[in-house]
Amino acid sequence: MKNAFQWISIDQETCMHCGACVGTCPRNALFLHDLTVAADENCNGCLMCVRVCPIGAIEKVSGGKRR
């Protein structure tokens, strides 16, 4: 599933699928499916997921824009 809004980039190869980002998202925009973390259109770019990722697998996309 592609992100409807491109606020964040998730490096799936670095991600250890711990679920920290999923659990902290205030809008329930992140989900874990088949060992892939993805964001949906509920993502508003608050970047809580970026802050809590223990290994830095999630980064802010410069400018954050609609795709």
Stockholm file with secondary structure:
# STOCKHOLM 1.0

chainA/1-67         MKNAFQWISIDQETCMHCGACVGTCPRNALFLHDLTVAADENCNGCLMCVRVCPIGAIEKVSGGKRR
#=GR chainA/1-67 SS CCCSEEEEEECTTTCCCCCHHHHHCTTCCEEEETTEEEECTTCCCCCHHHHHCTTCCEEEEEEEEEC
#=GC SS_cons        CCCSEEEEEECTTTCCCCCHHHHHCTTCCEEEETTEEEECTTCCCCCHHHHHCTTCCEEEEEEEEEC
//
